Each structure stands twice: as C-alpha cells, then as structure tokens.
Amino acid sequence: MDDTKRRTRGGGWTVGRVLGIPIFLNASVLLLALLVTVVYGGYAERQLGLPALLAYAVGLGFVGCLLGSVLLHELGHAVTARRYGIGVRGITLELLGGYTEMDRDAPTPRVDALVSLAGPAVSLVLGGVATAAAVALPDRTLAGEIAFQLAASNVIVAIFNVLPGLPLDGGRALRAALWALIRDRDRATELAAWAGRGIALVTALAVFTLYRLQVLTLFGLLFILLVAFTLWQGAGQSIRLARMTRRFPLVDLAALARPLVAVPSGTSIAEAQRRAGLAEPRRAGLAVADSSGRLVALVDGAAVAAVPVDRRPWVTVDTVSRDLSRVPAMRVELTGEQVVRAVQAHPGAQYVVTSGEDVVGVLHVADLADVLEPRRSARRAAVR
C-alpha cells in the first residue's frame, strides 16, 4: 500500500478496516507506545522479575491491549450509529483515546444519547471481563498483572467518559437530555461544552492538590494535566461549532459568491486587476477565458499576492491560475450546512459556484468564515 493511500487527514495512517470501517492510527500513538512501554516494562522488570528484554516486550504488548480496548469502545459508537442509519467515515486512535467520525449528526435526542453511551457500555463490559480474569488468575503473575491493568484502564475510561461535559461521551448524553428539554441542539451543545470546561478546571485543581499531598508523581501530574488541557480544548471546539451551526441559515451562496471578471488568456496580472477594479471595485474574482469566451481557469488570489507588484505587468494570469475542472464546485442552492460539509470534504481557499451548467461566481472561504465566525474575523482584521 503506497503512502498516499495510507496517510490520513490528521497525519496518521490507515491500519485496516473493521466491519468495513477504516481504522486510522494518529502519529501521537507513537508517544503513547513509548510511554506505556517504558513505564509498564520497567514495572514488570522490577516487580515480576522478568528479564529486561521480555519485560519491555510485555510493555509493548500492553500498548496493543490498550489500543484494542479503545478500538472496541469506538466500535460501540460506530455500530450503534449504523443501527440508526448514521454513516461512519472512520475511527481514529490517538494519544488520549480515539474518536469516531460520522457523516451526520444524530437525528433525535434519543439516538444521540444511545450512540454516546454505547462506547462507555463496551468499556464497562471489557472492564468486568478483565476484572473477573484478574480475580481468577494468581497474584504477581504476568497474566494476572495484565488482566488487572486492562480491568483498571477500561473501568477508568468508562467512568471518566460518562462525566457530563463535552467532548466526553457523558457530555454528549447531557447534550441529548438538554436538547430534548429545550428543543435547541446548538444551545444544548454549548451548555454541555461549558460543563466540559468546568470538568477540565476541576480536574486540574484536583490533580494539583493530589500532587501537593504527594499522592501523585510528577509524571502523573503532567499526564492528567494533559488530559485536562485536551478536555478544555475539545470543549472550546464544541462551543465554536455550536455557534457556527447556529449561523448556518445566514449562508446564502448567491449573495456570498463573488462575481467573476473574465480576461483572455495571456492577459497580464496588472491589466486583469485593472479590469476587475473597473467592473467590481470591491469583490470581483478573476477568471481566464479561451478565444470563444468560455471560462477555462480561475485565478488564484494567493498566487497573485505572491507576485511582486512591479512584476505583475509582465506576468500573465495563466501562470497564477488553476484549471476550472480542478477547482471544487458548489451548487448555488446548497444550504449552509451543505456548504460547510462540502468545505470539510474538499478543503480549499476558493470554490466555483454554479447554477446548472453556468458559473455564477467564486466563493472565497474567508467570506464564508466572516459569516460563520464574525468574532474571529473581526479579531483577525484587528491584528492585521
């Protein structure tokens, strides 16, 4: 399998499929593997009296057990989502767990809650089975220690994940309950995300207290602070997404699309900009037309900006253009949600907006961001 097929959006790799679902491994898992192998391998060497090479091999095996547990947790979400007609794009395993990417949101609060709690339920079952194995196996044996570690990790993962705050599974269940109560999914998401930030703050304060009481080691302090920071960031992303989603109805491609000014192939950048300024002084986009007047390419604004002003009279638009067939297209009638999903599926700086077979303009992703996130846009403008 070549690298282009194995790479994923997050800088990881495709490692296979389970039940037809692509499984991705984030590069951060390498850090997890190193930490767990060193810590658990050292423990096995000291406490179980294993030779160093075998002890660290056991530590690496324990990494595989942990990743398998996380994968089964995420498969709980994925299988339940499929049960209710929600497509699953893939499962990604990373440093602090994993996530399941679905192609749409749950249609009702009940489905949202069921999909959210399926993962912790799987972890609890795994924890129960591993606990039974740990009790049945002799103490201070390799098999008994691994069973105990698997039991502890799965039970902790299950309990931690049901805490009521996004981005945790319990936060999604809380959102489902609030959604059913207030009939506003976006507002419910925002409230559940603020609860997640509260959990992150309480976690950070608690871990500092435990460290000062010498209950936790420095490694434990740093690891749990990393978890709290990740929670805080995840909650912030949920808040941002909820606010964006609330503004989806404001997205009107007919109004956002910049009209195109077509210039013949071979026109200099300076001349094309002059013509665009005359036609549409504020918002025009530039396109290249062939001898019959048919649009064949779209001028890339970023490429134009990279050309020094004194060179623009001598550089043609053809050198800073993309063939129109290679620019992602959107139909002018798409809803705000459909536009955002199209941008997520095909990230880019600009998109051709069409009506039937006609090109009606070009959408700059910055213009879309101004509608969806006016606060961030205003802050960026102030910085500039």
C-alpha positions in Angstrom: 0.0 0.0 0.0 1.5 3.3 -1.0 1.9 6.3 1.3 -0.8 8.4 -0.4 -3.3 5.8 0.4 -2.1 5.2 4.0 -1.9 8.9 5.0 -4.9 10.4 6.8 -6.0 14.0 7.4 -4.6 14.0 10.9 -1.0 13.0 9.9 -1.6 9.3 10.8 -2.0 6.1 8.8 -4.7 3.7 7.7 -4.1 0.4 9.5 -7.1 -1.6 8.2 -10.8 -2.0 8.3 -13.2 -3.5 10.9 -16.7 -4.2 9.8 -15.9 -2.1 6.7 -14.9 0.9 8.8 -11.5 2.4 8.1 -9.2 2.5 11.2 -6.7 5.3 11.4 -3.7 5.5 13.7 -2.7 9.0 14.7 1.0 9.7 14.9 0.6 10.7 18.6 0.1 7.0 19.4 3.8 6.5 19.0 4.3 8.7 22.1 1.7 6.6 23.9 3.5 3.4 22.9 6.8 4.8 24.1 5.5 6.0 27.5 3.5 2.8 28.3 6.3 0.5 27.1 8.9 2.2 29.3 6.7 2.7 32.4 5.0 -0.7 32.3 8.1 -2.5 31.1 10.1 -1.1 34.0 7.4 -2.2 36.4 7.3 -5.7 35.0 11.1 -5.9 35.3 11.2 -4.7 38.9 8.0 -6.3 40.4 7.7 -9.5 38.3 11.5 -10.2 38.0 11.3 -10.5 34.2 14.4 -10.1 32.0 14.7 -6.6 30.6 14.0 -7.6 27.0 11.0 -9.6 27.9 9.7 -7.0 30.3 9.7 -4.3 27.7 8.2 -6.7 25.1 5.4 -7.2 27.7 5.0 -3.4 28.0 4.7 -3.1 24.2 2.1 -5.9 24.3 0.1 -3.9 26.9 0.1 -1.0 24.4 -1.7 -3.3 21.9 -4.2 -4.3 24.6 -4.9 -0.7 25.4 -5.4 0.3 21.7 -7.6 -2.8 21.3 -9.8 -1.6 24.2 -10.1 1.9 22.8 -11.0 0.4 19.4 -13.7 -1.7 20.8 -15.0 1.4 22.7 -15.2 3.4 19.5 -16.8 0.4 17.6 -19.6 0.6 20.2 -20.3 4.1 19.0 -19.9 3.2 15.3 -22.1 0.1 15.4 -24.9 1.9 17.3 -24.7 4.8 14.9 -25.1 2.5 11.9 -28.0 0.8 13.6 -29.8 4.2 13.4 -28.8 4.9 9.8 -25.8 7.2 10.5 -22.9 6.5 8.3 -19.4 6.1 9.8 -16.4 7.6 7.9 -13.7 6.1 10.2 -12.3 5.6 13.6 -9.1 7.3 14.7 -6.9 6.1 17.6 -4.7 8.7 19.2 -2.6 9.5 22.3 -5.5 10.0 24.8 -8.1 7.7 23.3 -9.9 7.9 20.0 -12.9 9.2 18.1 -15.5 8.1 15.6 -16.2 10.3 12.7 -19.8 10.1 11.5 -21.2 11.6 8.3 -24.1 13.4 10.0 -25.5 14.3 13.5 -27.9 12.1 15.3 -31.5 12.9 14.2 -33.1 12.9 17.6 -32.0 13.3 21.3 -32.7 9.6 22.0 -30.4 8.4 19.2 -27.8 10.9 20.3 -27.8 9.5 23.8 -27.7 5.9 22.7 -24.8 6.4 20.3 -22.9 8.4 23.0 -23.3 5.9 25.8 -22.6 2.8 23.7 -18.8 3.3 24.0 -18.7 3.5 27.8 -21.0 0.5 27.9 -18.5 -1.5 25.9 -15.6 -0.4 28.2 -17.6 -1.4 31.3 -18.2 -4.9 29.8 -14.5 -5.2 28.9 -13.6 -4.0 32.4 -15.9 -6.5 34.0 -14.4 -9.4 32.0 -10.8 -8.3 32.7 -11.7 -7.9 36.4 -13.1 -11.5 36.6 -9.9 -12.7 34.9 -7.7 -10.8 37.3 -9.5 -12.3 40.3 -9.2 -15.8 38.8 -5.5 -15.6 38.0 -2.8 -16.0 40.6 -1.3 -12.8 42.1 2.0 -11.4 40.9 2.0 -13.3 37.7 2.4 -11.8 34.3 -1.1 -12.8 33.1 -2.7 -11.6 36.4 -1.0 -8.2 36.2 -2.0 -7.6 32.6 -5.6 -8.6 33.4 -5.6 -6.2 36.3 -4.2 -3.3 34.2 -6.8 -3.9 31.5 -9.5 -4.0 34.1 -8.4 -0.8 35.7 -7.9 1.0 32.4 -11.3 0.0 31.0 -13.2 0.9 34.1 -11.4 4.2 34.4 -12.1 5.0 30.8 -15.7 4.1 31.1 -16.2 6.2 34.3 -14.3 9.2 33.1 -16.1 9.2 29.7 -19.5 9.3 31.3 -18.7 12.6 33.1 -21.3 15.1 32.0 -19.4 17.5 29.8 -18.3 17.7 26.1 -16.3 16.4 24.4 -16.7 13.3 26.7 -19.4 10.7 25.9 -21.3 11.8 29.0 -21.3 15.3 27.7 -23.0 14.1 24.5 -25.6 12.3 26.6 -26.0 15.6 28.6 -26.5 17.4 25.3 -29.1 14.9 24.3 -31.0 15.5 27.5 -30.8 19.3 27.2 -31.8 19.0 23.5 -34.9 17.1 24.5 -35.7 19.6 27.2 -35.1 23.0 25.4 -35.6 21.8 21.7 -32.4 23.6 20.6 -29.5 21.3 19.7 -27.0 24.1 19.2 -27.8 25.7 22.6 -27.7 22.3 24.2 -24.2 21.7 22.7 -22.9 25.0 24.0 -24.2 24.3 27.5 -22.8 20.8 27.6 -19.4 22.2 26.3 -19.3 24.7 29.2 -19.9 21.9 31.5 -16.9 20.1 29.9 -14.7 23.2 30.6 -15.9 23.1 34.2 -14.8 19.4 34.5 -11.4 20.3 32.9 -10.9 23.1 35.6 -12.0 20.8 38.5 -9.7 18.0 37.2 -6.7 20.4 37.0 -7.3 21.7 40.5 -7.8 18.2 41.9 -4.6 16.9 40.4 -2.6 19.8 41.7 -4.0 19.1 45.2 -3.1 15.4 44.9 0.4 16.3 43.8 0.9 18.6 46.7 -0.3 15.9 49.0 2.3 13.6 47.4 -0.4 11.2 46.2 0.6 11.7 42.6 4.1 11.6 41.0 5.3 14.4 38.7 4.6 12.1 35.7 1.0 11.5 36.9 0.6 15.3 37.4 1.8 16.1 33.9 -0.3 13.3 32.2 -3.5 14.3 33.9 -2.9 18.0 33.2 -2.5 17.0 29.5 -5.9 15.2 29.8 -7.5 18.3 31.4 -6.0 20.6 28.7 -7.3 18.3 26.0 -10.7 18.4 27.6 -10.6 22.2 27.7 -9.7 22.4 24.0 -12.3 19.9 23.0 -15.0 21.8 24.9 -13.9 25.0 23.2 -14.2 23.4 19.8 -17.7 22.3 20.6 -18.7 25.8 21.7 -17.2 27.2 18.5 -19.0 24.6 16.4 -22.4 25.3 18.1 -22.1 29.0 17.4 -21.2 28.3 13.8 -24.1 25.9 13.3 -26.5 28.5 14.7 -25.4 30.8 11.8 -25.9 28.2 9.0 -29.2 29.8 7.9 -27.3 33.0 7.2 -25.2 31.3 4.5 -26.5 32.4 1.1 -24.3 31.3 -1.8 -26.0 33.6 -4.2 -25.0 36.6 -2.0 -21.6 35.3 -1.0 -20.3 34.3 -4.4 -18.1 37.0 -5.9 -18.9 37.8 -9.5 -16.2 36.8 -12.0 -14.5 39.1 -14.4 -13.2 37.1 -17.3 -10.0 38.1 -19.2 -8.4 36.4 -22.2 -5.5 34.0 -21.8 -2.2 35.9 -21.9 -3.5 39.0 -20.1 -1.0 40.4 -17.6 -1.9 40.3 -13.9 -1.8 44.1 -13.7 -4.2 44.5 -16.6 -6.6 41.8 -15.2 -6.7 43.6 -11.9 -7.4 46.9 -13.6 -10.3 45.4 -15.4 -11.7 43.7 -12.3 -11.4 47.0 -10.4 -13.4 48.8 -13.1 -16.1 46.2 -13.2 -16.4 45.3 -9.5 -14.3 47.6 -7.3 -14.7 45.6 -4.1 -15.5 41.9 -4.6 -14.6 40.7 -8.1 -12.9 37.4 -8.8 -10.8 36.8 -11.8 -11.2 34.0 -14.4 -9.4 33.2 -17.7 -11.5 32.7 -20.8 -10.5 31.0 -24.1 -10.9 32.5 -27.6 -14.6 31.5 -27.6 -15.2 33.3 -24.3 -15.6 30.0 -22.3 -14.2 30.1 -18.8 -11.3 27.7 -18.5 -9.4 28.7 -15.4 -9.8 30.5 -12.1 -7.1 33.0 -10.9 -5.7 32.1 -7.5 -5.7 35.1 -5.3 -3.0 33.8 -3.0 -0.7 33.1 -6.0 -1.4 36.6 -7.3 -0.4 38.1 -3.9 2.9 36.3 -4.1 3.9 38.1 -7.3 5.7 41.4 -6.6 3.7 44.4 -7.7 6.5 45.6 -10.1 6.4 42.1 -11.8 2.6 42.0 -12.4 2.7 43.9 -15.7 5.0 41.2 -17.1 3.4 38.0 -15.6 0.3 36.6 -17.2 -2.8 35.4 -15.4 -2.2 31.9 -16.8 0.7 31.4 -14.5 -1.3 32.1 -11.4 -4.5 30.2 -12.4 -6.0 26.7 -11.8 -7.9 24.8 -14.4 -11.6 25.2 -13.7 -12.1 21.5 -13.7 -9.7 21.2 -10.8 -11.5 23.8 -8.6 -14.2 22.3 -6.3 -17.7 23.4 -7.3 -20.8 24.1 -5.3 -24.4 24.5 -6.5 -25.8 27.9 -5.6 -28.8 26.3 -4.0 -26.9 24.5 -1.2 -27.9 25.1 2.4 -25.4 26.5 4.9 -24.9 23.0 6.4 -24.3 21.5 3.0 -21.8 24.3 2.2 -19.8 23.6 5.3 -19.8 19.9 4.7 -18.5 20.5 1.2 -15.7 22.6 2.5 -14.8 20.0 5.1 -14.8 17.3 2.4 -12.7 19.3 -0.1 -10.6 21.9 1.9 -9.5 24.9 -0.2 -9.4 28.7 -0.4 -12.0 29.2 -3.2 -14.8 27.3 -4.8 -16.7 27.7 -8.1 -20.4 28.4 -7.5 -22.6 27.1 -10.3 -26.2 27.2 -11.3 -26.9 24.3 -13.7 -24.0 24.4 -16.2 -23.4 28.1 -15.7 -20.7 29.5 -13.4 -22.2 32.3 -11.3 -19.2 33.3 -9.2 -16.5 32.2 -6.8 -16.8 31.6 -3.1 -13.8 32.6 -1.0 -13.6 30.6 2.1 -12.6 33.7 4.0 -16.0 35.2 3.1 -17.8 32.1 4.5 -15.7 32.4 7.7 -16.9 36.1 8.1 -20.5 34.9 8.1 -20.0 31.9 10.4 -17.5 33.3 12.8 -17.8 37.1 12.8 -15.9 37.5 16.1 -12.9 35.6 14.9 -12.9 37.5 11.7 -13.0 40.8 13.5 -10.1 39.8 15.7 -8.1 38.8 12.7 -8.8 42.1 11.0 -7.8 44.0 14.1 -4.5 42.1 14.3 -3.7 42.9 10.7 
